[in-house]
């Protein structure tokens, strides 16, 4: 329940902060927020697993998800989507 509330609050704050940012910056922020939520869920699942091997595996996966999200967000911020296909758009 706390995670859902925290996610709702962070989404609300992101939308308020996004009022004065470009659409590309908003998209990058959304990528980061979404991947952070996925990574948090993976870590929570690892904590609940009760098996240190599974927990380590899920923590590593969470780290990979965060890194991927940061890379995608940075790519969104630095490459023009209209002229450069580096970001997959």
C-alpha positions in Angstrom: 0.0 0.0 0.0 2.9 2.4 0.8 4.4 1.7 -2.6 1.2 2.5 -4.4 0.9 5.7 -2.5 4.5 6.7 -3.0 4.1 5.9 -6.7 1.0 8.1 -6.9 2.7 11.0 -5.1 5.8 10.7 -7.3 3.7 10.7 -10.4 1.8 13.7 -9.2 5.0 15.6 -8.4 6.5 14.6 -11.8 3.4 16.0 -13.6 3.7 19.2 -11.7 7.4 19.5 -12.4 6.8 18.7 -16.0 4.7 21.8 -16.6 7.7 23.8 -17.6 9.7 21.2 -19.5 9.8 20.1 -23.1 7.9 17.0 -24.3 11.2 15.2 -24.7 12.2 15.9 -21.1 8.8 14.8 -19.9 9.2 11.5 -21.9 12.7 11.0 -20.4 11.3 11.6 -16.9 8.5 9.2 -17.5 11.0 6.5 -18.7 13.0 7.0 -15.5 9.9 6.9 -13.2 8.5 3.8 -14.9 11.8 1.9 -14.8 12.3 2.9 -11.2 8.9 1.5 -10.3 9.7 -1.8 -12.1 13.1 -2.0 -10.3 11.4 -1.4 -6.9 8.9 -4.1 -7.6 11.7 -6.6 -8.5 13.6 -5.7 -5.3 10.4 -6.2 -3.2 9.8 -9.6 -4.9 13.4 -10.5 -4.0 12.9 -9.5 -0.4 9.8 -11.6 -0.2 11.4 -14.7 -1.9 13.1 -15.9 1.3 15.9 -17.3 -0.8 19.2 -15.4 -1.0 20.0 -16.7 -4.5 16.7 -15.5 -5.9 17.0 -12.2 -4.0 20.4 -11.6 -5.5 19.1 -12.5 -9.0 16.2 -10.1 -8.7 18.4 -7.3 -7.2 20.7 -7.7 -10.2 17.8 -7.6 -12.5 16.5 -4.4 -10.8 20.0 -2.8 -11.3 19.9 -3.7 -15.0 16.4 -2.3 -15.3 17.5 1.0 -13.7 20.6 1.2 -15.9 18.5 0.6 -19.0 16.0 3.2 -18.0 18.7 5.8 -17.3 20.3 5.0 -20.7 17.0 5.3 -22.5 16.2 8.6 -20.7 19.6 10.1 -21.5 19.2 9.0 -25.1 15.8 10.7 -25.2 17.3 13.9 -23.8 20.4 14.1 -26.1 19.1 12.9 -29.5 16.6 14.7 -31.6 13.9 12.2 -32.3 13.1 13.8 -35.7 16.5 13.5 -37.1 18.3 10.7 -35.2 17.0 7.1 -34.9 19.4 6.4 -32.0 16.5 6.4 -29.5 14.4 4.1 -31.6 11.6 6.6 -32.4 
